[in-house]
Amino acid sequence: MNTHLRSTSLIVVFTALGASCNSADLSLRGSGGSTGTGSETSTSSAGGAGGTAGTTTAAGTTGSTSATGSAAASTSTGGPAGEPSCATTGKNLLICDDFEAEALGGAPDPTIWTVDKGVGATVAVDDSQFRHGKHALHLHTLPDSNKALMHETKTFPLPGGTNSLYGRANVMIAAGLTVPKDHTNFFEASGKVNGQDGNYRYGAAGAKFFANYNPGDPGESSKTAVPVGVWSCVEWAFLGDTNEMRFWIDDKEITDLAVPPAGVNGKVWTAPNFNSFYFGWITYATDTASDHYDIWYDDVAIDTARIGCSI
């Protein structure tokens, strides 16, 4: 079985292994080692029911050179026997989904993920690209304000009373595409803070990685460009217990995306009480730099301690 939700009894055990949120060097699960344009709090602004997909561009799985100025990224043809997988090394995580159990052309596991997509967007398991195994989740959207998101609430409330979660995913944007200049989001944990809707987010703005918060919509931009045409292992930490955020790519922390307990520009990003999470792709404004967007996700995982890229 390649999609896994851990039982409540094991959750408590692994919560005790969570790394300190204030440490400069957080331990891993396993051995793997300026304000930008914001968006509205609600993700429902990006379109309605799904429709027919446009042209899909498939990038090769064997290229290894990232775009100039981007973080280092790597690729894999996937599938060797004995490689780490959600069914083996990832089986004790809160969530680990490598989409191997789903049929080609099908949706991601509906017992975990609720698909939320805009007009013309599609979400389907395919084998044209994959980081490990033989499948990955392919998202296709149009250049207008659009979305293809996978929501989950099954891990909430988080075990042991914590309000801190860690995530990991292998991600590739199809070769030849241009990352939108306007705010585009990839990962979000949300809930209520002081009676308002709130969220911690990691995405992109100006084609570079970007941290975003609500309420108030402040942002923090990175100098690191979002890689295109190559697989990258990305990790994020939404540390609600200490009002922190952290981000890694291929095991290297992107320090200019870190949000410390003291906040950004004198404003503390007070965390909501997280009750949901999503991954995917959402654009908050029309951006015609590309006439479509194709993104693949593989090995998506959630836990209460840093996961690393080897699982």
N, C-alpha and C positions, 0 to 999 in steps of 0.2 A: 504494500500500500504506500503510495508516494505522497499522499496528503495527510498531515498528521495534526491532531489537536490533543494536547497532553491532558491527562486526567487531573482532577483537582488535587488529589493526594500528592502527585509528583510535583505539581505547581509549587506547593509550599516549600518543598525541599530545594528546588532550584532557585527560588526567590532568595534564599539565604546566601546563595553564591554570588548575587549581584555585586558589581564593583562599586566602590564609593563614587558618588557623583562629583565630588570635589577633587578627585585625584587627577593629576595631569596625565596619567597613563593607566587607562582602564584595562582590566583583564578581559580575555576573550573566552567565549564558549568554544573550546577546541584549540587547535594549535596554530591557526592562521594569524599569522601575524597581522557705505554711504547710502543711504536710503534710496530705494528704487521705487518704480511704479507699483502700487499695491493693487488690491482687488477687494471686492466686497466679501463679507464674511461667508455668505451662502454660496455653495457650489452649484446651486440649482439654476444659476443665471445663464448657463452655457448651452442651453438647448433643450429639446424635448425628446420625443421617442426616436429610436434608431431607425435608419433607413438604409438605402443601398450604398455600398461602398464605392469609392472611386478607384482609380488606378493604384495598385500597390507596388511599391518598389522594394525589392529584397536585396539587402546588402550581403556580400560574401561573408562567410564565417571564418575565413582564414587570414584576412588582413590583420596587421598588427601595428600600423602607424596611426597615431592620433592626430587630430587637427592641431595646427600651430597654436601654441599658447594654452592648450588644454592639459588637464591632468593626464598622467600616464594611464593607458588602458591596454587591455589584453584581450585575446580572442581564443576560441577553442572550437574544434569541429565536434566535440562532445562524444559521449557514448562509450568510452572504454570501460571494460569490466572492472568492477571494484572501486570505481571513482566515488567520492563522497556524494551522497544523495539524501533526500528528505526521508527515505525509507530506512536509511542506515545511520549515518552520522548526525542527521537532523531530527531523529525520531523523538528526542526529549525536549524539543523546543515547543513553545506555546503554539506556534503555527510554523509549518514549513511546507511549502507547496512548489513542486517543480513541474506540475502540469503533465506528468507522465501517465497518470491514471485516466485522464480524460481523452475522449475520442477526438481525432483530428476534425477540425471544423466546429467542435463543440464549445460550450461556455466553460469557464472555470467552475470548480466544485461549488454547487449552489448551497451546500451545507455550511460553507465558510463565507463565500463572497456574494454580495449583491451587486449586479452590474448596473451602472448608471451611465448612459451614453446619450450624446446629442444627435441631432438630425444628421444623417449621412455617416455617422460613426459606426464602426464594427469592432467587436471583441471576439476573438476565436483562438483556440489552440491550433498551432500549426507546426510544421516541421521544416519550414524554409530557413529558419534561423533557430539556433539553440546554443546555450552555453555548456550545458551538461545534458546527459541523456539523449533523447531524440525529439523532445517537444519543448516549446516555449509558448507564452501567451502573446499574441499579436494584436496590437491596438492600431486602428486606422481612423484618423479624423481629418476633417476639412480645415482650411486655413481661417475660417471665421471663428467667432467665439464658440468654442466647441469643447466636448469632453468625452473621455472614455475612462471611467473610474471603477475600481473594485473596492466596495465598502465592506467592513466587517465590524461586528460588535461582540462576537463570541468570547473574546479574551477579556472583556470588561465586566465587572470591575477587575482590575489587575490583581494577581494573587498577593497575599501577605500584606495587604493594605497599602502597597506602593502606588505611586502615581507617576512612575517613570518607566518608559519602554524603549527598547532598542529594536532596530530593524536592519535587514540586509536584503539586497536584491542585485541580481545581475541584469544590466540594462543595456540596450543598444538602440540608438536612433539610426534609421536607414541612411546609408551612404548617399551623398549628393544633396541631402536636405539641409536647410538653414534653420537653426534654432530661432524661434521668434524673439524679436527685440522686446516686445511687451511681456508682462508677467505671465509665466506659464508655471503650473505647479505639478509636482510629482508625488509628494508624500504629505499627508496631513493627519494629525491627531486632534480631536476636537471634544468640546464639552462646555460646561457652564463655568463662568468665573464672575463672581460678584453679581449674579443674576443675569449676566449677558452671555451671548454666544461667544465662544473663544476658540482659538486654534493655534497650534504650532505647525509651521509649514517649511518644507524645503522644496525649491523649484529652481526657476531660472528667470532672469531679467537681463536684457541686453546681451542675450546668448551666453551669459555667465551664471554660475550658481548663485542662489539668492535665498536668504532666510526671511521669513515673513511671520507676522504675529497679528492676531486680533483678540480683543477689540483695539481700535485705534489705527490699525493698519501700518505700523512702522515696518521698515525693512532694513536688511543688511546685505550689501553686495559683496561678492568675492571677485578676486582677480582671475580666478580659474575658469576657463571656458568649458562649456559642456561638450564632451567628446561626441563626435558623429562618425558613424560607420565602423565602430569597434565596440566590442563588449567591455563594459566596465563593472566592477564590483563596487557598489555604493552602500554605505552604512550611515544610519542616522540614529541620534539619541534625543528623545524628547523627555527631558528630566524634570518632570513637574514638581518633584519633591524639593528641588533647589532652584527652580526657575531658570534652567539651563537648556541649551541646545548645542549639539556637536554633530559633525559630519566628516565622513572619511570616503576616500575613493582609492580603490586598490590598496587597502591597508594603510594609506597615508592620510593623516588628518589634515583637513583644509581649515587651518587655524583662523583665517579671516572670516569664516562662517560661524565660528563659535559665539554663542550668546552666553555671557557669564551671569552669575546671580545678580550682579549690580545692574545688569541690563545694557542697553545701547543708547548712547547720547543722553545719559542721565535718566532714562525711563526703564524701569524694571518690567520685563515681560512676564507678568504674573500668570502662571499656568492655569488653565482650566482644569477641572476635575475630569480627566479624560474618560469618555464613554464610547468612542468610536474611532476608527482609523480607515484611511483609504490610501491606495497607491494607484498610479495611472498617469493620465495626461489631461490637463485642462488649461485652455487658453482663455484669458479674460477679455481679449479684444481681437478684432480681425487683424491678421498679419499675413500679408501676401508674399512674404519672402519665399515661401514654398507653396505650391498649389495643393499640397496634402501633407500629412504627417503619418509616418509609420514607425512604431516603437515596439520593441520586444522586451518582455520581462521573463526572467527565469529565476528559480531558486529563491522565491520570496519567503522571508522568515521574520517572525516577531518573537521577542522574548524579553525577560526582565534583566538580562545582563548582555554585554556586548557579545555578538555572535561571531564575527570574523568572516573571512572569505573562504576558509577551507572547508566549511560545513555546507 
